[in-house]
């Protein structure tokens, strides 16, 4: 009976949307359907090799942090678009194979890499699920769009600039820092929400509210996460007459977590955290500014982003902050158009675990890997000074190389990782003791992408973390490596 109810639960949005489409388009000719109907599917297969930090005492029993696993993510969907409305449905099937069963040794080591995190959420070496990824209806009139249902939400990218450089920066260096669909994972996340936007050539206003679905590293992603709410609003200025290309935004986000089956992660003792039955309620206020200016042999770009937070962290008062500052220059007239960028990300940490204040910046529901390409850290209690080099020697070839110098903002706080809530019982962030250290690692990585060629893209990535004092205080081997090879095929008509 429970299985039948579950099936009915996830088919109701699909049946409702289908009935709506039939009633609204009754009498339309076959030609009209073909003009307004869009179909698509995609398939992504990835093999991942993890060589994580080695726990002390594991030498005699092998190396649990070294393993190989694979996963496939298949999506297919359809949308019907008219000038005044749009309806869309997208379904997803995710399968993971040969996840490690011994890569969760517990405190003080935590989960040893992404494969271990999948297994911690669903303790099965081979797992999979079929679920509704998106199912929403949008009504449009005079530049105003109102949407409701299951959809993806990404903070910072509520509008897309017409300038190519600004569009890349907004998508890859601003978007999803605090809220995102977590598309790096094989499950990702959606939101059961409502959204309204008012878009004009020079500005955009957007607001939304709802709750995230399960997902990320939780394969059973069809249900929403109860007692977790998110709301946000943004105002974006797309251009100023007579000024250089720019994108300016102010935003507000509210995050509330009232789950009673999770133990929050911070630098207090386990007993203190388990006894804290208060809710998390955080207000974030911030913004960004991006510009790109043609200068000499290429294009100069600059970016600043920042946020301050206030609210409640259970029984503690919460206050946190984070900022990013980046500069770049793309030699547009040189073969391969090499693009060199430097940047600094920094966020607050908590310097006193014994007081009544929580001062660690909280990242909420991000797509964490965009800013931490080997996912052993995130933007919490973090200081990241980095350089990037991107080259495109051919229209189908992209190469990206990065170096990150990573440290903790506060040595009395934790070394954090994770990308946000995944289900009803898993908090979504992990924290390891710094043991008094501050220097985290030097991360060097390289990514190569070929395509797309007739819808087919192949990507390979390798990153190596040269661990410093923080991992050396806990692990027998302070270095870590992460490799994957990924093939993606996309089709739409």
N, C-alpha and C positions, 0 to 999 in steps of 0.2 A: 504493500500500500504506500509506504514512504517513497518507493521508487516512482510509482505512478504519479504521486503528488509533485515530486520534483520535476518530472517530465512536463506535467501540466504547467508548473510554475514558469519554466523557461520558455515554453511554447506560446504562452499568452501574448507577450509583446509581438511575436512574429505573426500570430493569427490576427491580432488587432490591426497591425499595419497592413496586412494583406487585405482585410475587409475594407479598410479605409481607402486603399488604392482602388479597389474594384468599384466602390460606391462613388468615389470622386471622379473617376475617369469612365464611368458608364457611357456607352455610346461612342467612345473614341475609336477611330479607325485603327487598323493595324499599323499604318504608316505613322500616325501620331504617337503610338506607343514606341516605335523604333526611334523616333526623333528625341524622345524624352527619357528613355530607359538607358541606364548604364550598368554594365556587368563587369565584374573584375574578380580576379583571384591572384593569390601569391603563395609561393612556397619557399621556405627558408630552411636549409639543412646546415647544421653547424657541428663540427667536431672540436672539442675543447680539451686541451692538455694543461693540467694544473700542477705546478711544482711549488707548493706553498711553504711558508716558514715551518721548519721542523720542530715539533714539540720535544722538550727534554724528556729522556727516558723512553723514546720510541725506537731507538736504534736496534734493539734486540727483536722488535716485532715488526720490522719493516719500516716503511715511510708512509704513514697514512695520508700525508698531504700531497703525495705524488700519484696522480691518477688521470685516466682518460675517460671521457663520456661524450655522448652524442645526443642531439635533439633535432626534432623537426616541427616546424610551425606552419600550418596550412590555414589560409583564410580565403573565404569567398563571400561576395556580397553583391547587392543590387541597390540601385537608387532610381527614383523617379522624380524628375525635376521639372517644375513649371515655373513661370515667372513669379508667382505668388507663394509657392510652397515647394517643399522637397521632403520626401520620405526615403529613409535608407535603412538597410539591414545588413549586417556583416556577421558571419559566423566564423568560429575558429576551432581548430583541432590541434592540440599540442601533445607531443609524445617525447619522452625522455628515456634514454637507454643507458644502462650500466652505470648508474650513479654510485658513488662510493658509500659503503655501509659502515666504514670504520674511521671516517674523517671528522667525527664530532667528539673529540676526547673530553670535552667539558672544560670547566674552569681549571687553570687560568687561560686556556688556549683558545676557546671558542671554536666556531666552525672553520675548518681549514679549506677555504676557497669556495667558489660559487656552487660547485657540485654538492658540497657538504650542506650548503644552505637549502638547496632544493630538498635534500633528504631530510633535513631537520623539520621542514614544513610538512612533508608527506613521506613517512618512513617506508619507502619502497624503492628498490633499485631501478625497476622499470615502471614508469607511471605515465598516465595520460588522461586527458579529459576533452570533451566537446562542449562548447558553451557559446552563448551569445556575446560577441565582442561589442557590437553596436546595434542599436535599434532606436531611431529617433525621428521626430517630425519637426520640421522648421517652417514657420510662416514668415513671409517677407512682405514689407510694404514701405515705400518711400525711404529706403535705406535702413529700416529697422528690421532686424531678424530676431525672432523668438523661437527657441528650440527647447524641446523636452524629450526625455527618454534616457537611454544609455548611450554615452558618447565619450570621446577622448577630450581631456582638458589639459592645456599646457600654458603655464604662466609665462608672461613676457612676450609671447608671439601672437597676441590677439589680432594683429594686422601684419601684413607682409609688405616691406618696402619695395618700391620699384627699382631702386638702385641695387645692382648685383652684390656689391661688397657689403652694403648694409643688410641685405637679406641673409647673406651667409653669417655675418656676425650675430644677427639677432637670433637665428636658428641655433647656432652652435656655441655661442659664448654668452648669451643672455637667457634664452628660452629654457624652461624646465628646471631652473635652479631650485625652485621651491615646490612646484607642482608640475607633474608630467605623467605620461602614460607608461614610463619605464619600459620602452620598447626594446632595450638591450636584452632583457630577459626573454625567455621562451614563452612566457605566459603574458606578460605586460599587465597593465591595469586599465580599467575604464571607470567612468563615474555615472551613477544614476542621479541625474541633475537636471536643472533648468538653467537656461542661459539666454540673455538678451544682449544684443549689440546694436549700436547705431553707428554706421560707417559713412564717412564723407571723404572726399579726396584729400583733405588736409588733416583730418582727425578721426579718432575712433573712441567710442565709449563702450565698455563691455562690463557686464556683471553676471555672476553665476552663483549657484548654491546647490549643494547636494552631498552625496557621500561616495567614497570610493568603493569599487568592487574588490573582492579578494583577487589575488593575482600576484604579479611580480615573481616570487619564488614559490607561490602556492598554486598548484596545478588545478585545483578545484575552484575555478574563478567565476562561476556563474552567479553566486550570491553576493550581495553587498555586505560590507562590514558594519554591523550594528553598532550603535552608540559612537560613531565617528562621523563628524560633520565638517564640511569645508564650505567657506563662502569667500568670494573675492570680487573686486571691482578694479578697473583700470581706466585711465584716460591717456591716450596716445596722441601726440602731435607729430604728424608725418612730415611736415615741411613748413618752412617759413619763406615767404616770397623774397627773392633776392639773396637768400643765404645759401651756404653750401649744403649738400645733401645731409640730412640728419634725421634722427628718430629719437624722440623724447617721450618718456612715460613716467607717470606716477601710479602707484598701485597700493591696494590695501588687501590683506588676506586675514581671514579668521579661521583658526583650527581648533576643534574641540574633540578631545578623546576621553570618553567616559566608559571605556571597556573595563570590566571588572575581572577579567581573566588574564590580564597581562601584568608583568612586572616591568615598570619603566626602567630605563638604563640611564644612570648618572653616577657621580663619584661618591655617593653615600654608601654605607654598608648595605649588604643584602637584606639584613633584618629591618633596617630603616626603610628601604624601598618597598619591601613586602608589606609593611604595616601602614604605608601611606595609601589611604583609600580615596584621596581627593582626585579631582579631575584635572586634566590638562586643558587649559584654555589660553590661547596665545593670539595676540593681535600683532600683525606685521605691517609696517608702513615703509615704503621705499620707492625706488625708481631707477631709471637708467637714462643715459645719454650716449648716443652713438653718432659718429660722423665719419665721412670718407671724402677726401679732397684729392683731386688730381694735382700732382706736383712733380715736376721734372720728368724722370723716365717712368713714372708709375703712379700709384695711388697710396696716399697716406691715410691710415685709419686710427681712430682713438675711441675708447670705450670706458665708461665708468658705470658701475652698478653698486647699489647699497641698500641696506634695510636695517631698521631697528625693530626690536620686539619687546613687548611687555605683556604681562598677564599672570597666569597661575600655573605652577608646575606641582600639582598635588597640593600639599601643605606649604610648599615654598612659593615665594614670590619670584617671578621670572623676569629677567631682563637680558637681552642679548643683542648682538649686532654682527654684521658682516659687510664686507665691501670687496670690490674687484676693480682694478685699474689695468688697462691693457693698451698697448701701442703696436702698430704694425705698418709694414710697407711692402706693397706688391709691385715687383718690377714687371709691369704689364707689357713693356716693349722688348723684353728679353725672352729668348726661347725657353719654354717651360713655365713662364710667368712665376718665378719663385717668389714666395710670400713669407717674409720673416716677421715673427711676432714675439713680443715679450709681455709678461703680465705678472700681477701680484694679486693673489686671493688671500684674504685674512678674515678670521671670524673669532668671536669671543669664546673664552673658556671660563670655567669656574675655578677660582683660586683657593676656595675654602670649602671643603666638604662638610664642615661642622656648623656652618651658620644656617640661617633661614632663607637664604637667597640661592636661586639657581640662575647662573649667568652664562651657561653654555648656549650658544646659538643653536637653534633647532631648525633642521632643514625640511621638516614636514613630510611631503610626498613627492620627492624629486625623481627625475631620471638621473640617478647619481653617476652613471658611468660616463656621461658626456664630459664631466669635469674630473673624473678619476678613472682613467682608462684601464688600469689594473685595479679592480675594486677592493683594495685592502684599506682604503680610507675614504672619507667624504669631506664635506666642507664644514664640519663641526669641530670646534677647538683646533682649527687647522691654519697653518701658514704655508702658502704654496707660492714659490717664485719659479716661474717657468719660461721656457723658450719654445717656439714652434717654427718648423720649416715645412712649408707645403709647396709641392712642385707638381705641375701637370704637363709632362713632356709630350703627351698625346691626348686627344679629346676623350679617349677611352682609358687613360691611365692616370691615377692619382696616387701620390706618395706623400705621407705625412710622418714627420719625425719630431719627437718631443723630448725635453728633459725637464724634470720637476725636482726642485729642492724642497723637501717636505719636512716640516717640524710642527710640534704642538705649540699652541699659543700659551697654554698654562700647563706646567709640568705636574701640578697636583690634580689635574683633571684626567680624563681617559683618552685613549686612542680609539676614535669612533669609526665605524663603517656601517653601511646599510643604506637602503633606499626607501624606507617608510613601511607603514603597516601592510601586512600581507594577508592576514586573516583575523579571526576573533581572539586568538590566544597569543600570537607572536607579535611582539612590540614593533619589530621592523628595523630596529637599529641595535647594533652590538657595540660594546665598549670593553676594551682591555686595559689593564693597569699600565701606566707609564713607568711604574717603579722608580719614579723620580727623574726619569729622563725627559728630554725635550726633542732631540734630533731624531726624526722618524726614518727617512730614507732618501736616497737619490733614485729617481725612477727614470729609466731610459726606454723609449719604445719606438716602434716603427709599424706603420700600417700601409698596406698596398691594396688598392682597389682597381679592378679591371672591369670596364663596362660603364653603363649598361649597353649590351649588344643584343638587339632584338629582344629586350626584356630581361636578359640574363646578366647577372653581376656576380663576380667572384672577389672575395676579400680575404686577406690573410693579415694577421696581427701578432706581434710578439712584444711583450713588455717585461723588463727585468727590474726588480727593486733591490737595490743594494742597501740592506738594512743598517741602521745606525744604532744609537744607544737604546732607543725604546724597544724595538724587537729583540735586541741582544740581551736585554734584561729578563726576557721571558722564554725565548726560543733557543734551541741548540744550534739551529742554522738560521741566521738572520736575513738571508736572501730569499727571494721568491721570484718565480717566473710564471708567465701566463701566455698561452698561445691558442689561437683558434684559426680554423679555415672554414669559410662560410660561402655557400652558393645560394643565391636568391633569384627566383624567377617571378616576374610580374606580368600580368596580362590584363588589359581592359578594352572594352569596346562600347 
